[in-house]
Each structure stands twice: as C-alpha cells, then as structure tokens.
Amino acid sequence: MVRNPLRDLLSRLLWDPKTDKGDYEIAYLSRGVKGGIERVSCRKLVKVTKDFFVYIKGGEEKYIPLHRVIEVVDKRRGKIVYSNPRFKEA
C-alpha cells in the first residue's frame, strides 16, 4: 500500500500528544468562500480518513477531500510542512 504523506501528517497532528494542533493550519480549495481558498486551524481537526479530513465548523462536521488541500503550515515556525505538488505554480 502506498503511503500518503498528507494523511500521515494530519494523523500525527490529530493523535500525537506532543504536538500542539493549534500551531498548524490547513489551506484548501473551497467553493464556498471568496477567493476560493479556506484556512482552518488544526485545532478543529477531528478525524482523518483514507480520502478526507474532517473538522468542526459551526457545530457541524465538514468533510474535505485530501486532494483539495493546498498546504499545511506550521504557524509558530512560519514554515510550510506540506505542499501539494498539484498546486505549484509553473
């Protein structure tokens, strides 16, 4: 089975007690916001599946396909820890 580095990262952020989820932010393509990019704190992350990450927004679970994730940023260090190669500028 091929490993998915994004899924591995999000799972680690979700389950590793040494990691402060609040330090990380996910940017993903969203049809529901102006500009098309939505950002969510990993503090709201509640589940990672084979194809989705799930977070809470307005009391509801939102399922976001992993292929729509643009990047994951460590805000405390000011560093991109995951960048989706599909969204690299040519």
N, C-alpha and C positions, 0 to 999 in steps of 0.2 A: 504494500500500500504506500502511495506517495504521500509524504508529509506536506502539510500546508503551513508555511511559516506564519501566516497571519492568524490562523486558528490556534496554533501553538502559543503565539504571543498573547492573544486575548484570553486563552485559558489560563495562562500563567498569571496575567493581571487579575483575573477573577478569583483564582484559588490560592495564590502564594501569599501567606500571611506576612511575609517580609516586604511585600510590595504595597506601596500606597497608591491605590487606584486613582485617587484624586490628582495625582501628578500627571496623569495621562489623558489624552483627548483623541477621539476618533473623528476624522473628517470623511464624509461620504457624500456621494451624489444623491440629491433629494429633489424630487419633482415638486415637493410641497413648499419650497422656500424660494424667495427671490435670490437670484444668483446661482441657484442650483446646487449649492454646497451647504451641508448642515454639519455642525460640530456638536459633539456630545462628550461630556465628561465620562470617563470610565467608571467613575463612582456610581453611575446609573446602570452600569452593566449588570445583568442578572443571569445570563445564560449564553453559552456558545455551543452551536450545533455544527454538524458537518457543513452546512451551507449558509448559516445565518448567525448574526449576533443579535441578542435581544436586550433591550434596555427599557426603562420605565420613563414614559413621558405623559404628563397629565394624568397619572394614575393608571395608565394603560400600558401593556406590553407592546413594544414596537419591534417587529422582526425586519431586520435589514440584511439583504443578501451580502455575503462576504465579497462578491465580485464588484460591489459598488463602493467599497472602501478605497479611498484615495491615499490616506496616510494615517499613521498613528504617531502622535507627538508626545515626547516627554517634556511637559511644560516647565518643570523645575529646572531641567538642564538646558532647555531651549534646543532640543535635538529631535530630529525625525528618527524614530526607531523602526518604522516600517513605511515603505513607499511602494505603491502598486505600480509595476512597470507599465501597465496599460495606459497610465495617465501621465507618463513622462512626455514632456514637450519635445517635439522633433527639432 
